[in-house]
């Protein structure tokens, strides 16, 4: 997937384990809830830290 924000184009690739027991929906829900919780606490995500 490609997404352009301002002058930067982001290329996103996704990989899921073939042996995973979680559904894609469960994974996404977990990621979204984790992100929301960290933003409420004012902490940056590890991917945002430089």
C-alpha positions as CSV (number, residue, x, y, z in Angstrom):
1,X,0.0,0.0,0.0
2,X,1.2,3.5,-0.8
3,X,0.0,6.7,0.9
4,X,1.2,10.2,0.2
5,X,1.1,12.7,3.1
6,X,2.3,16.2,2.1
7,X,5.5,15.6,0.1
8,X,6.3,12.2,1.6
9,X,5.2,8.9,0.1
10,X,4.9,6.0,2.5
11,X,5.1,2.4,1.4
12,X,3.6,0.0,3.8
13,X,4.1,-3.7,3.7
14,X,2.3,-6.2,6.0
15,X,3.4,-9.6,7.1
16,X,1.4,-12.1,9.3
17,X,2.7,-15.3,10.7
18,X,1.1,-18.4,9.2
19,X,1.0,-20.0,12.7
20,X,-0.7,-17.1,14.4
21,X,-3.8,-17.8,16.4
22,X,-5.2,-14.3,16.3
23,X,-7.4,-13.0,13.4
24,X,-6.5,-9.9,11.5
25,X,-9.4,-8.2,13.2
26,X,-8.0,-9.1,16.6
27,X,-4.5,-7.9,15.7
28,X,-5.8,-4.5,14.4
29,X,-8.0,-4.0,17.4
30,X,-5.1,-4.6,19.7
31,X,-2.8,-2.2,17.8
32,X,-5.5,0.5,17.7
33,X,-6.3,0.2,21.4
34,X,-2.6,0.2,22.4
35,X,-2.1,3.4,20.3
36,X,-5.0,5.1,21.8
37,X,-4.0,4.3,25.3
38,X,-0.4,5.6,24.8
39,X,-1.7,8.8,23.2
40,X,-4.0,9.4,26.2
41,X,-0.9,9.1,28.5
42,X,1.0,11.5,26.3
43,X,3.7,8.9,25.5
44,X,5.0,8.6,21.9
45,X,4.9,5.3,20.2
46,X,8.4,3.7,19.7
47,X,8.1,4.2,16.0
48,X,7.6,8.0,16.7
49,X,10.8,8.3,18.8
50,X,14.0,9.4,17.1
